[in-house]
Amino acid sequence: MSPRTRRVAATAPAKRAASVLPTRTAAPLAIRNGGSPAGQRLDVRKTYKLYIGGAFPRTESGRAYEIHGAKGELLANACRGTRKDIRDAVRAARTALPAWSARTAFNRSQILYRIAELMEGRRDQFVSELMAAEGVGRQRATRLTDAAIDRWVWYAGWADKFSQVNGSVNPVNGSYFNFSVPEPSGVVGVIAPEASSLLGLVSRLAPVIVSGNCAVVLASETRPLPAVTLTEVLATSDVPGGVVNLITGLRCELVLHLAGHMDVNALDAYGLDPAQGVAVEELATENVKRLVRPPSNGADAVDWLDPRTQSPYLIGEFTETKTVWHPIGS
């Protein structure tokens, strides 16, 4: 065998090995380089957490529960909030209350409008989540999403006007001015409607915070995902941390703790099962909470697209009236 023939024979196995090697290592190399085999990739699943004090903590218990769509499919796991989570949320709301209530009505109007702006930018996401959570078609989900956005705008417009509707200048027999002026109640617990996971929530939350209250919200138990996405909007808007706090979990474990909390000034039980109304009302009386009862047929029977579900008088449900006397002249 000539020297040239020996060199060719010696390199033949190496060439054969090189032709096989890329096939065996293509997938690992693609994964190491940030790709995926056969053009497939795993979804980056969203982690749904609580919203307390402007942050997104996990529940202190570490527990979660499954959220299923209208067709029974598993959508996600949500935090199963606890009594301590409610205490943390109330504390955050109480901390945020002085600064939020001291803001001008015009500034709160700007902030509510900013929420609508950001929801508009995530409109498709809300539509998709409503379709999955509530089992409605795209057209219906779009109507519900648009109505929720418009409702923020509507209440933003009332921020510096509702006091003229709910307040007054009172006639008195004397040389005095006498004014009745609405002021925020303080920390308000909001039990969101169960079935209307976005529009129902916005319809009850917006009139609470527009007057300067801070809110601790119990989201829909079975359909909490649109509410969690709403908190992501709030976190990136101008709403200060602690003004809105959201707890997800089982209502049988949470409602009574919220209703009985001594640092909660008012309770919106509109979204509560009417069968629980009496027990909640008894707890609320311990510190004379202002209370809105659930409707007799339940909030799930309400048509939230009806214009009557928005009103400046809903703002007045969570305000207190301060009357001021001021002498006329020197």
ABEGO torsion letter per residue (X at the ends): XBAAAAAAAAAAAAAAAAAAAAAAAAAAAAAAAGBBBGGBBBBBBBBBBBBBGGBBBBBAAGBBBBBBBAAGBBABBBBBBBAAAAAAAAAAAAAAAAAAAABBAAAAAAAAAAAAAAAAAAAAAAAAAAAAAAGBBAAAAAAAAAAAAAAAAAAAAAAAAAAAAABBBBBBBEBBBBBBBBBBAEBBBBBBBAABAAAAAAAAAAAAAAAGBBBBBBBBAABAAAAAAAAAAAAABABBBGABBBBBEBAAAAAAAAAABAABABBBAAABBAAAAAAAAAAAAAAGBBBBBBBAAEAAABBAABAAABBAAAAAAABBBBBBBBBBEX
